[in-house]
């Protein structure tokens, strides 16, 4: 089952959470979310059961949301108590219909309540893919060995510098700066 990258936004009481996340489609009316139980996203989904799945072509949002809860421009969702990123070219408003405990993660089956397409997305280039994969590696510092992460960034930096635009460069530099502060690069 293919995994598609999206940015999940959740709201619980007056708190907002943003997290890049791989999603899997179950037919055309539902998705699966495999969420670490130690995450804010898991807590918010357990307590509210709703989220917005934002599809973005701005890799800065992906990179910055891996390391924090920066709030990007947003609009209220229509069908759920949540928020839609203004930068999303497409989004789904979803509600949990099933939950399974699968060890370190919770598996949420989410019913799609609303699908909206706002515009045609920009195509990702090689630098975009490098930033996305780099963000995933940074989000899993305890899973990957530090040398593996450093090696990835050394190998892909020339590709980002050659093929990236301003957004990709800012996102890459954001991740690199974090890794330098952590002593990994």
C-alpha positions as CSV (number, residue, x, y, z in Angstrom):
1,X,0.0,0.0,0.0
2,X,1.6,3.3,-1.1
3,X,2.3,6.0,1.4
4,X,1.6,9.7,0.4
5,X,3.2,12.6,2.2
6,X,0.8,15.2,3.7
7,X,0.7,17.6,6.6
8,X,-1.9,16.8,9.3
9,X,-3.4,19.6,11.3
10,X,-5.3,19.0,14.5
11,X,-6.9,21.2,17.1
12,X,-7.8,20.3,20.7
13,X,-9.4,23.0,22.8
14,X,-7.4,26.1,22.0
15,X,-4.2,24.3,21.0
16,X,-3.2,23.6,17.4
17,X,-0.8,20.9,16.1
18,X,0.8,20.4,12.8
19,X,2.7,17.3,11.7
20,X,4.0,15.9,8.4
21,X,2.7,12.5,8.1
22,X,2.5,9.6,5.6
23,X,-1.0,8.5,4.8
24,X,-2.4,5.5,3.1
25,X,-5.7,5.4,1.1
26,X,-8.3,2.8,1.8
27,X,-10.4,3.0,-1.3
28,X,-11.6,6.6,-2.0
29,X,-13.5,7.3,1.2
30,X,-11.0,6.6,4.0
31,X,-7.3,6.9,4.9
32,X,-5.0,5.2,7.5
33,X,-2.8,7.1,9.8
34,X,-0.1,5.3,11.8
35,X,0.8,7.7,14.6
36,X,3.4,7.4,17.3
37,X,1.7,7.2,20.7
38,X,4.2,9.7,22.2
39,X,3.2,12.5,19.7
40,X,0.9,15.4,20.2
41,X,-0.9,14.3,17.0
42,X,-1.9,11.0,18.7
43,X,-3.1,12.8,21.8
44,X,-5.2,15.3,19.7
45,X,-6.7,12.5,17.6
46,X,-7.6,10.4,20.7
47,X,-9.3,13.4,22.3
48,X,-11.0,14.9,19.2
49,X,-11.2,12.2,16.5
50,X,-10.8,14.7,13.7
51,X,-8.1,16.3,11.6
52,X,-7.4,18.0,8.3
53,X,-5.1,16.3,5.8
54,X,-3.3,19.1,3.9
55,X,-1.5,18.3,0.7
56,X,1.2,21.0,0.2
57,X,3.9,21.7,-2.4
58,X,5.8,24.0,-0.1
59,X,8.6,21.9,1.4
60,X,9.3,24.7,4.0
61,X,6.0,23.7,5.8
62,X,7.1,20.1,5.9
63,X,10.7,20.9,7.1
64,X,9.6,23.4,9.8
65,X,6.7,21.4,11.1
66,X,9.0,18.4,11.8
67,X,10.8,20.4,14.4
68,X,8.1,22.5,15.9
69,X,4.5,23.7,15.9
70,X,4.9,26.8,13.9
71,X,1.5,28.0,12.9
72,X,1.3,28.8,9.2
73,X,-1.5,30.9,7.7
74,X,-4.8,29.0,8.0
75,X,-8.6,29.0,7.6
76,X,-11.2,27.2,9.7
77,X,-12.3,23.8,8.5
78,X,-15.9,23.3,7.4
79,X,-16.9,19.9,8.6
80,X,-14.6,19.4,11.6
81,X,-13.3,21.6,14.4
82,X,-9.9,22.1,12.8
83,X,-7.8,24.2,10.5
84,X,-6.8,24.2,6.8
85,X,-3.4,25.4,5.7
86,X,-3.9,28.3,3.2
87,X,-0.9,26.9,1.3
88,X,-2.6,23.5,0.8
89,X,-3.5,22.9,-2.8
90,X,-5.9,20.1,-1.7
91,X,-7.2,19.0,1.6
92,X,-9.4,16.4,3.3
93,X,-11.4,16.9,6.5
94,X,-11.4,13.5,8.2
95,X,-13.0,11.8,11.3
96,X,-11.8,8.7,13.1
97,X,-14.0,5.6,12.7
98,X,-11.6,3.0,14.0
99,X,-8.5,2.8,16.2
100,X,-6.1,-0.1,16.8
101,X,-3.2,-0.2,19.2
102,X,-0.2,-1.5,17.2
103,X,2.6,-1.3,19.7
104,X,4.5,2.1,19.6
105,X,1.8,3.5,17.3
106,X,-1.9,3.9,17.1
107,X,-3.6,3.1,13.8
108,X,-6.5,5.4,13.0
109,X,-8.9,4.7,10.2
110,X,-10.2,8.1,9.1
111,X,-13.4,8.6,7.1
112,X,-13.1,11.4,4.5
113,X,-15.9,13.9,5.2
114,X,-14.9,16.6,2.7
115,X,-12.4,16.8,-0.2
116,X,-11.4,20.2,-1.6
117,X,-9.0,21.0,-4.4
118,X,-8.0,24.6,-4.5
119,X,-5.4,24.7,-7.3
120,X,-3.0,22.7,-9.5
121,X,0.1,21.9,-7.4
122,X,3.6,22.9,-8.4
123,X,5.6,19.9,-9.3
124,X,8.3,18.7,-6.9
125,X,11.8,18.7,-8.2
126,X,14.8,16.7,-7.0
127,X,15.6,19.2,-4.3
128,X,12.0,18.9,-3.0
129,X,12.3,15.2,-2.6
130,X,15.6,15.6,-0.8
131,X,14.1,18.0,1.6
132,X,11.1,15.8,2.3
133,X,13.3,12.7,2.9
134,X,15.7,14.9,5.0
135,X,12.8,16.1,7.1
136,X,11.7,12.5,7.7
137,X,15.2,11.5,8.8
138,X,15.4,14.5,11.2
139,X,12.0,13.5,12.6
140,X,13.4,10.1,13.5
141,X,16.7,11.0,15.2
142,X,16.3,8.2,17.6
143,X,15.7,5.6,14.8
144,X,18.4,6.4,12.3
145,X,22.1,6.4,13.3
146,X,23.6,10.0,13.4
147,X,26.2,9.0,10.8
148,X,23.5,7.8,8.5
149,X,21.7,11.1,8.8
150,X,24.9,13.1,8.3
151,X,25.8,11.0,5.2
152,X,22.4,11.6,3.7
153,X,22.8,15.3,4.1
154,X,26.3,15.3,2.6
155,X,25.2,13.3,-0.4
156,X,22.1,15.3,-1.2
157,X,23.3,18.8,-0.5
158,X,24.8,19.2,-4.0
159,X,21.5,18.1,-5.5
160,X,19.6,20.6,-3.5
161,X,22.1,23.4,-4.4
162,X,21.9,22.5,-8.1
163,X,18.1,22.0,-8.5
164,X,16.4,23.8,-5.6
165,X,14.6,27.1,-5.7
166,X,14.3,29.6,-2.8
167,X,11.8,27.5,-0.8
168,X,13.9,24.3,-1.1
169,X,17.1,26.2,-0.1
170,X,15.4,27.8,2.9
171,X,13.9,24.4,4.0
172,X,17.2,22.6,3.5
173,X,19.2,25.2,5.4
174,X,16.6,25.1,8.2
175,X,17.2,21.3,8.6
176,X,21.0,21.7,8.3
177,X,21.1,24.4,10.9
178,X,19.2,22.1,13.3
179,X,21.6,19.2,12.7
180,X,24.6,21.5,13.2
181,X,23.2,22.6,16.6
182,X,22.8,19.0,17.5
183,X,26.4,18.2,16.5
184,X,25.4,15.8,13.8
185,X,26.8,17.9,10.9
